[in-house]
Amino acid sequence: MATPQVPYGSWPSPVDAGLVAAHDGVPEYLDSVGDEVWWTEPRPREGGRRALLRLRSRGGEPETVLPEPWDARNRVLEYGGKPWAGVPEATGSLVVFTHDADQRLYRLRPGTDAAPLPLTPLEPRPGAGAPAGREDRLAPQQVRFRWADPSPLPLLGEVWCVREEYTGPDPTDVRRDLVAVPLDGSAAEDADRVRVLTQHTHHFVTGPRTNAPDGGAGAPTRVAWLAWDHPAMPWDGTLLQVADVDPFGGLGPVRTVAGGPEEAVAQAEWTADGSLLYVTDADGWWNLRRLDLTDGEPGSPVRLCPREEEFAGALWKIGYRWFAPLESGLIAAVHGRGSQKLGVLDPDTGELVDAAGPWTEWMASLGVVDSRVVGIAASPRSSHEVVELDTRTGRTRPLAAPRADPVDPAYYPEPLLRTFSGPGGRDVHAHVYPPHHPEYTAPEGELPPYVIWAHGGPTGRLPLVLDLEIAYFTSRGIGVAEVNYGGSTGYGRDYRNRLRGQWGVVDVEDCATVARALAEEGIADGARLAIRGGSAGGWTSASSLTSPTVSGLYACAAISYPVLDLEQWSQGETHDFESQYLHSLIGPPEQVPGRYRERSPLRRAREVTAPFLLLQGTEDPICPPAQCERFLREAAEGPSRSAYLTFEGEGHGFRRAETIVTAVEAELSLYARTFAFSRPDVPAVELT
């Protein structure tokens, strides 16, 4: 039987928006508690909460530790940090976690405690105007304290963590300290019971890494953490700091043992023999080093496996873990150039052996149980799942009920890894996903529409993994090309630094390079190209519609929670963490004020001719709705047509199933209108 020929974009597909929403998000923050494995998992159908799960034995089934409405998430730096940690006890486990609804820290002994015990106070943020007598109803953005990256120390009766404290009404009225919170709950009613370990010596700090033995159950003698200050971001320059810990939990003098203004240390961990492992990009690539502190004073760091590969990435969330030492002395390490594989490193020989199996992308989330390494991994044919590597046998296997294919894998996209030649001959890395359907083809001679996907960050990266949102489009006959433009992580510091002072230029040019090449090669229909992205990717998409060098290339754009007005964004219209990010991306405002105005899509909104879709959460503290609203007012004075969809209660990134369904279907409707194919199965988006 002949294969039916149906125009690109019109193919029927079992990958619907509900399926995309149900599988949105990935597991995070995996770690071990004794011989148990714990992690968080998204639940879009439960209001977007993050569930806390554990696997108590090999071959068992994961169990949800906290029922609804408990939500293991915090909003430190607004992007959040590791929300939980645990230690083994004689009769079970002691776990502490942060709850999104009130941002408090809680203690729980599963199977013993009737309910979690609050450890920290609930106080209104200065200027938040909490209703009298209704402090228990404070929204997450109204609270004074946030907590992240906890480390329980039962022998001290404390949990050490990062405390983020808002001292005034403005987003930058904030300080961060390492603190010790009593495990007995006494600080829940008295904030003064929280003991400050570091007195705001730096504006940003990561959580403490102690050398406490027995999985944290013993007493620590040393602690390490990372620190940095504005205008640096953690991938620009950080400091690795250490201090001795006395028997009462007091810290001795703080020493900086690595890092600097042009050296980013991304993670540090103690080994069983007292050495300090850390990953630094001092040589241009994030590589592992070991520092001997056994005699009190640091010696010279030892480079363990020097390679032009990355053994870490951008520290967007406090608590990422790219490597983990084993008791045997071996080191499990996520590494690669572009992709991130799991390997086991012998630090004495420098030999690095990669894990077997189909998984090609491992997250910065590793745990160790005896000789086993557990992580979260995926591939172009499989979504993220919990995977175990036994370092004694070399065997790798899914550990926690691997996800079954929600549809026939024949509908999955078949990606191509490409490197294009950009301006000046520079490399531009991309993943190209041609339209793919097991039962349909397009009429002979028709070229497919393509959508360029620009990632967020912009200091970030798009991994080559199965994404049902991509399958949603490719299985309908729409090609997708993900672009890891200059500035992306995974390709060394020089590649990352291409964006310094060039945001809105290099990212826009690199995306255009891929779009034009696909059209010139006869892979894509040059008249049916689109661009889409969220956050910084939304900026790149909007900039591509307004850039004089790219204007006219794209027929439409789907833009989610974007940066659109650099002047206001840099003058207090965003959160503290990124409030000075533009110093490196654009330039110091006092030195290049005109650049902030010239590069802003807002200033050329009236010149936009292509239709566009704007998607925005109403509670976004990073890219607030005001940015979209100003852009729409300006664009209304020009020839373009647009649609603006807002989502109540959503922040920076969409978490609720109903929001994701609406957003995905609206994007498809935009492409159907613009590229002239029929999609009666989704609600039509009205462009005005």
Disulfide bonds with the S-S distance in Angstrom:
none
